[in-house]
C-alpha cells in the first residue's frame, strides 16, 4: 500500500553546511533516482549556532521520521563541545518520543571524558573527517533505508506484488478529526486525501493513492466540496516531464486517461440529477438518453483499456485490472438501466458485465491478498444485481438460482467486513452499510421475484424486524452515519411487504 513520504530533517551548525548539503542530496537521490518514498530537507540552517535552539530542534525532531544532527569542529571549544548545544539538544530529545530515530554525525575528534554519556552513544556511532565524509554519508543512508524499511515505488503501476491493505486506508488521517461531527469528519478526510495526493512527486504514485480510495467515494455527501475534490483529482492524475524518466509517453497517457475515466464515472453516478433520473428514467426520457450515452462512452473507454491489457500491449498491476473490470461492468449496467427497451444490445452489455465481474473475482483471488475479500464482496453483489436484471427482462427461471447464489455469498462475505473493521469514526460504517445493504436487498428479492423464495408474508415481516434489530444492535455501539438512511429504508421495505403480499 502506498504511503506518504517519510521526512528526514538535517540540522547543522558552524561549518557543517558542506556535509549537510551532501547528505541532503544523497538522501533525495533515493527518491528521484530510485523512487523510494522519502524526502529530505535542511530544516534549520546554522541552528546549532543560534542563541536558543531548543524549540527549533524539538520541532524538527517531532515532525520528522528521522532527524540527523551534525556537529563539526567549530561546535567544539578546545576539547569540549559547547555546553549550551549539548544541554538544549538533550532537552529537545527528552521532549519528543522518537529519539531512537535521531542520528548524530560528529567530525572526527577525541571526545572528552566529561562528554555526556547519554549522547556519547549516538555520537560515537558516526564519526567523519573530510577524507571519509562520503563513505560515512553512504553508511548513514543505508541506516535510514533499514530503519524506515523503505521499498521502491518504481514499478508501482505494473508490479503484481503490489499490496493493497484497505484496513489501513485511514492510517494517515490526524487523530483529532475523529473527534468532530460526522459531516466535518468526512469533509476533513477529503481535505486530507487531496493533500496526500498532492504530496507525491510522480503521477504513478498519485494514481495508486487515488485508486486505493476510489471505492469509498460513495460514502461522501455528493455536495459541492466532494465534486470540487473530484475535479482536483483529475488534475493530479496528469503527468509531467519528470515522469518520463521511467515510463514512456504512451503508457502514462493511457493509464492517466484510465484513471480520469474512473473519476468521471464517480462524478456522473453521484450527481443528484442523475440519481433522480435513474430511479425513474421515464420521468425525463431526454435526460435518460443523455445519461445512457455518457455511461456507454465510459464503458467503451474502459473496455478499450481492458483490451490493451489482455492483449499484452499494456502491462498494469492487478489493482488497475480489478478496477477496470468492475467499473466497465458497472458502466454497462448503468447504460442498460437508462435504456427504454431491453433488446439484444442490452443483453450483450449485461453479458459483458457478467464476464468482467468474473474476471474481477479471478484477478482478486490471484493477487488481492489481504484485500481479496473486499473485491469478492463487491463482485458478488454486482453479479446478484446483474442476474436480477436478466431475470426481470426475460423471465427465465434459470437466473433465479444464480441470483440466490450470489446474494447469499455476498451476505456471508460482507458480514466478515463488519466483523473485521479497522476503520475509525464515521468511516466505521463505510463497509457495515454495505453489509446491511445486501441483507435488505435479499429481503426485497424475496418479496418481489416470483418463485425466488418460499417465505410467507409473516416470515418476511419477521425477517425485516430481525434485520432492524441487528442494525440497531450494531449502531448502538458506533456512530450512525449512513446507517440512519439504512434504518429508514428497512422500515420502508417492511411496510411495502405488508402492503403488497
N, C-alpha and C positions, 0 to 999 in steps of 0.2 A: 504494500500500500504506500502510495506516495505521501511524503511528509514535508512540511515546510523546512526550509534550510536551517541547519544548525549555525549558530552565531559564534564567531571567535572574536574576542577583543584583545588587542595588543596594546600594552601600556609601557611606556619607556620614559626615561629621564636623561638629562645631560646629553652625552654623545651617543646615545643608543639609537639614533634615528636610522642610521645605515642598516643596523641589524633588524630593526623593526620593519623597515621597508622591504628588505629581502624576504623576511619571514612572511609578511603580508602578501607579497607577490607569489611566493611558493604555495601558500595555502589557497589563494584564489585560483591558482592554476589547477588545483584539484577539481574545481568546479568547471572552469571554462574549457579545460582540455580533456578532463577525464569524467566530467558530468557527475561528480559527487555532490550531494545536497549540502553544500557548505558555503558560507560567505564570511570573509574576514575583513576587519577594518581596524585601523589605528584610531581608537576611540578617545584617547586622552594624550595628545602630543605634549610631551615635556611635563606631564602632570606630576611626575616624581620630583620635579624641581620647584613645584609651586609651594605657596605658603601653607595651604590647607588641602591635603589630598584625600582625607578620609572619605568624604561623601562621594567624590568622583570615583575612587577605586571601588567603593561599596556598590555604587550604581552600575559600574561597568561589569563587575563580577556577577551581580544578581540578575542582570539582563542578558547574560551570555551563557552559552553551553560550555564553553571553555574560555578561560582568561589566561593570558600569557604576560607575565611581568618581567621586564628586562632591567637588570641592574648592571651598570657599566662602571669603569674606574672612577669617574667623577661623582659617583654616588658614594665613594669611599674616601674618608679622610684619614690619611696615613694608613693605619691598619684597621680602621673601623668603618663600617657602613654608618652613614649618618643616622643618628638615633631617632630623629623625628620621622624619617622614612620608615624605619622598622616598626615603630610604635603605631603609626597610622595604618600601615599595611596589616599589622596584627589586629587592630580594631576592626578594619574592614572585613577581614576573614572571619572574625567572630560574629559579625552581623549578618552573614549570609549562610545558606545551607549547603552550597555546592563547592565547598573548599577543596574537595577531593579532585575537582577539575580546574584547579589553578596550577599552572606550570610556571616555574621560575627559571630564568636564564641569567647567569651571572658571568661577567667577564672573569677569565681565569685569574684567580688571586688567592693566596693562602688566607682562609678565613680565620679570624682571631678566636682565641679560646672563649672570650666572653660573648661571642655571637649567639643570639637566642636559639636554643636548641630546637624549639618548635618549628622555626623557619629553616634551620640548617638542613633538615632532611630534604626539603624541597629543593633548596638552592644547590646543594651538593650534587643533585642528580643531573644538572645541565650546565656544566662549565664550558666556556668557549674562549678562544682568543682569535685574533684577526686571521690567523692561518687556518684554523679549524672551524670557522663560523659556518661555512656551507655544509660541512658534514654534520655539525650539531643541529642545524636547521632541518636537514633531512631526517634526523632521528626524532626531532620534535613532531614533524609532520606525520611520521609513521605512528608515533604515540597517539596523536589526535585521531587518526583513522581507526586505531584499535579501540580507543576509549569510546568513540561515538558509534562504532560498528558501522561505518559508512559503506554503502553499496551504490554503485554507479547507476545513474538513470539513463545511460547512453542508449540502450536498446529497449526503452520502456514501452514504445509503441509496437514493437514487433516480437518481443520475447514471451513465450507461453509460460515462463517461470514467474511471471508477474503475479503477485499475491494481493487480492482484494479482501481486506478484513473489515467488513462493513460494521462490525460491532464497535470499532474504534473510530467511526466516522466523525464523531463529535469530540475527539480527544484534544483537539487544539482550540476548543471554544473556552473562553475565560469563565472561571467558576461563578463570578458574580452575575453572569447573565441568567443563570438558573434561578436566581432569587427574584426575578422580575415577573410581571404578569405574562400570561401566555402569548398575547399578541406582540408584546415587546420582546419576549424571548425569540419568537420567530423572526421579527424584523432584525434583531441583533445578530442572529445566526446568518441571515442573508448578508448582512454587512461584513461579518467575519469571513464568510466564504468568498465574497468578492475580493476582500483584501488578501486572502490566502492565494487566490488565483493570480492576482496581480504581482504577488511577491516572487513568482518564478521567472527565471530568465528566458527559458526556451518554450516554444509553443508546445512541444511534446509533453512537457511537464504540466503545463496549464491544461492541456487536453485531458490527461489522466485524472487530474484533480477534479475537473468538472464532471467527467463521466462517472466517477465514483459517487457523486452526489445527485446525479440526474434523476434516478428512480424516486428520489424523495421530494422532488419539486412539488408534486400534487399536495403535499402536506401544508404548503404555504397558502395564505389567502391570495386569491387572484386579484390583487389590488395594484395600484399604481407603482408602489415600490417593487413589487415582485416582477412586473413587466419591465421596469427600469433595470432591474438586476439581470434579467434575461438578455436585454439589449447590450448591457455591459459585457456579458459573457461572449456574445457574438464578436465583439471587438477583440476580446482576449484570445480567441482561437485563431486569429490571423498570425501568420509567421513573418519573420523579418530576415534580414541578410545574415545575421549571426546564426540562424538555424541551418543555413546551408553548409556549415562546417561538418555536418554528419548525415544530412539527408538531402536528396535532390528535390528540385522544384516540383516535379510531377507528383512524387509521393506525398509531400506536405500539402500540396494543393488538394489532392483527393481526400486526405484524412481531415484536413480543416473543413472542407466542404461537407464532409460526412457529419462532423460534429455540429456544424451550423444547421444542417437539416434536422438533426435530433432536437436541437433547441427550438427550431421552427415548429416542430410537431408539438412540443410542450406549450409554446405560445398559442398556437391555434386551438389545441384541445382545451386549454384552461380559460379561454376567453368567455366571458359571460354570455355574449350574444350567440356564440357557437353552442354552448351548453344548452341554452334555451331552445334553439332550433333543433338540436339533436334529440331532445326529449319529445319533440313533436314536429318532424320535418314538414308535414303537410300544412302547418300553420303559416309557413313562409316558403313556398316552393322555389322562388327565385334565389333566396339566400341559401336554401338547402343545396341547390345545384352549384352555387359558387363554392360552398364548403366541400362538396363532393369532389370537385376538380382540384381544390387545394390539397386535400388529403391524398388524392390519387397521384398528384405530382410528387408529394413527399414519398409515397410508397414506391414509385418508379425510380426515384433517385436512390433510395436505399437498396432496391433490388439491383440496380446497376453496380452499386458498390459491392454488394454480395457476389455478383457475377465475377467481378475482377478478383475478389479474394479467392473464390472457389476455383477459378481458372489458374491461379498461381501467379498472376501478373501483379498482384498487390499483396504483400505479406504484412499482416497486422496480428496483434496478440488476441488471445481468446476473449478478453473482455469486450473489445471492439466488435468481435464477431457475434458474441451473445447479444449485444445491444442492437446490432444491425438486424439480426434475425427477429428479435421481439418487436422492435419499432416498425419494421417493414410489415409484419403481421398485423400489428395494431392499426397502422395507417390504412392497410387494405380493408380491415373490418370497419373502420370509421367511414371509408368510402362507400361500402355496402350499406351502412346504416342510413346514409343520406340519399340513397337512390330510391326512386319511386316505384321501381319494379325489381323483382328478383328473377333475372334472366340467366342465360348461360354465362354471360360475362361476370355476373355476380357470383355464380357458383365457382367459376375459375379463380376469382380473387379469394374467396373463402378457402378453397383448397390450397392456394398458395400460402395463406396464413397458417393452415394446419401444418404444412411442410416446414415452414420457418420456425414454428413453435417446437416442432420435433427436433430440429437441428439445434435450437437453443438449448433444449434439455440435454442432448448428446454432448454438446460442447461444454456445458457447465459440469456435467458428470466427469468429463475427462480432465478438466483443468481448473474447475472452480474452487477446489479445496474447501476452506472454511466457509466460503460463500455459496457453495453448490446448493445448499438447502434454500437459500434466498431465491435463486433463479428458478429452482424447481417449483417453489410456491407460486411464483408469478406465472410460469408456463402452464401449470396445471389449471389455474383459474382461467387463463387465456383460452385453453382448449375447451374448458367447460362451456364458455360463452360462444365459442365458435361452432361447436356441435349443436348447441341450442339454436343458433341462427339457422343452421341447416334443417333441423327438425321442424322448426316453425314454418320455414319456407316450403318444405317438401312433404312434411307429414310422414316421412319414412321412419318406422318404429325402430329400425336398426340403430338409429342415432341415440335412442333413449339410454341404451346400455353404456355408450361412450360418455354421454353427459353425466350419468351417475358415477361412472368410474373416476373421471377426473374431478368431479365435485367432491367426492369422498377423499380422494388423495390430497386435494388442496386444503381441505379442513384439517387433516392429520398433519400435513407439513406446516401449515400456518399456526396450528396450536403450539408447535415447537418454537415458533417465533415469539410467542407470548412467554413461554417457559424460560427461554434464554434471551433476555433482553437487557443489553448493557447500556441502553440509552438513558439520558437524564432529562429532567424537566418535562416540557410539553412534548418532546420527541419520544418520551417513553411510550406514547400511544401511537407512534408512527406505524409500527408493524402490528400492534394489537388491533388497531382499527381494521386492518386488512383481514385478520382472522375472523372478527365478528361479521365482516362484510360477506365472506364466503359462507358462513353458517346461516346468515339471514337469506342469502341467495338460494341456498339449498331448500329452505322452507318455502321460499317463493316458487321455486321449481315444482315442489310437491303440490302447491295449491293451483298452479297454472297449467302444467303439462298433463294432459290426459294419458293415463297409463303409466305415468312415471313413478307413482307411489301408491301404496295400498293403505296409507294413513287415512283414518277417518277425520272428519271435521273436528271432533273434540280432541283427538290426538295431536292434530296440527296446532290447535289453540294452546294445548298444554306445552307443546314443544316451543312455541313462541314465548310462553311465560317462563319456561326454563332458560331460554336464551336471555331474556331480560334479567333474570336472577343472576345468571353467570356474568353478564355485563356489569350488573350492579356490584357484585362481589369483587369484580376486578377494579372498577373505578373508585370504589371506596378507599382503596389504598394508593391511589395515584391521582395526578391531575387529569381532569376530563379532556380538555382539548376537543378534538374532533369527535370524541365519543358521545358528546351531547347530541350531535346530529344522529349518530347511530342509535342512541336510545329512542329518539323520536321516530326514526324510520322503522324500528322493530314494532313499536306500538301501532304505527300506521298499518304495517303488514298484518298484525293480529286483527285489527278492525276490518281490513279488507277480506281476510279469510272468513271472518264471522258473517260478513255480508254476502259473500259470493258462493258459499258452499251450503 
